[in-house]
Amino acid sequence: MKKYWLSKPFIDVTFILAPPFLCLFLIFLFQDKLEDIAEKYSFVNWLLFIVFIDVAHVYSTLYKTYFNPKERQKFKGLLIKLPLISLLSGVVLYGIGSQFFWSVLAYIAVYHFIRQQYGFMRLYARFEEKKTSRLDALAIYNATLFPMMYWFLSSKRQFTWFVEEEFFTYNCPTCLKFLEVLYGLILLTYIAIVVFNYIKYNQFNLQKNVLILGTYLSWYFGIVYFNNDLIFTILNVVSHGVPYIALIYVNQKEESHVSFFPRLKTIQGLLVFLVLILSLAFSEELLWEFTVWNEQIQFHQFENPFEKWQIILVPLLTVPQLTHYLLDGFIWKNK
C-alpha cells in the first residue's frame, strides 16, 4: 500500500482523499442550517470557497510553470502562447456574445474538472501490478458524466457553474431513466471487478478506490441528490481545489523556484506559497468585483462605469483561469 501514496499518508488523506467525504459529512450535519448560512454569511462563503480555494488553486499552477526554471524552459512556448491565445479567443467569443463566452468557458471548465479526477486516478494507479486502466477510466467518467447529463436533461437546477443558462438543457425524463440504469450498472460492474481482483489476485488499491468513491459522492450529491447552490459550491470547489493545491505542493516541494523564494518544503516556503496564491486570488476577485460583478463588494452604487469595456476586461480577467485549464493538459503528462 505504501507505494501508492503520492506523499506522506497524512497529506494524501487530509488534503487529497478526504475533502469530499468531510464536506459531505458537514453538509448532512448542518443541512438544516445551510439556508441561513448561505443567506447570512454569503460574503464569507464567497471569500472562503471562491476566492481562497477556487481562484487560489488556479494561481498555485505558477509553482509548476512560471516560477520553476526547469519547467519554464520545458514549456517555454506554451507559457507564452497560451495566455495570448486565451485572451484573443476570449475577446472573439465575448464579441459573439457574453452568454456564448460564458457557455464555452463553462464547458471547458467541466472538461477540466473531469480530467483532473481522471488524472488523480491515474497517479494512484501508476504502480499497480495488474492494470485496470480502462475500467478505472470508465468508473471516473461514469461518476462525473452522469451528474452532468442529469444537469443537462432535468428540470432547472438552483445553481450555476458561472452564469444563468450557460448550458444547453432539455428536460427528458425518459433519457434520464436510461442513464440512471446505465450509471448503476457501470458502478456495480466496477465494484464486482474490484472485489474479484481482491479475492483472486489479492490486489486492492485503497487510495485509488477511495479517490473514485469520493468522486462518485461529490458529483452525485453536489449535482443530482441536492439542488442547492451552496452545497454544489462546497462539494465542487473544495473537492477540486484543495487536492490540486496539495498536489502542487507534493510535486514541487523539492524543486527550486524563483531565486528569492524559500524552498517549498520549508515552513517559510509553505507560508510564502499560501500567502502568495491567496493574495493573487483576492486581488483578481477585487478586480472582478470592481470592473464587472459589483456583487460581493459594492464598489458602484449605480451604473458600472466599466460597462463599455467588458469585451476586453472579461476576457482579460479570465486569462489566468483559462490558461490554467489549457496548461493542465500538458504539465502533468508522464507524471
Buried (B, 14 or more C-beta within 10 A) or exposed (E): EEEBBBBEBEBBBBBBBBBBBBBBEEBEEEEEEBEEEBEEEEEEBBBBBBBBBBBBBBBBBBBBBBBBEEBBEBBEEBBEEBBEBBBEBBBEBBEEEBEEBBBBBBBBBBBBBBBBBBBBBBBBBEEBEEEBEEBBBBBBBBBBBBBBBBBBBBEEBEBBBEEEEBBEBEEBEEBBEEBBEEBEEBBEBBEEBBEEBEEEEEBEBEBBBBBBBBBBBBBBBBBBEBBBBBBBBBBBBBBBBBBBBBBBBBBBBEBEBEEEBBBBEEEEBBEBBBEBBBEBBBEBBBBBBBBBEBEBEEBEEEEBEBEEEBBBBBBBBBBBBBBBBBBBBEBBEEE
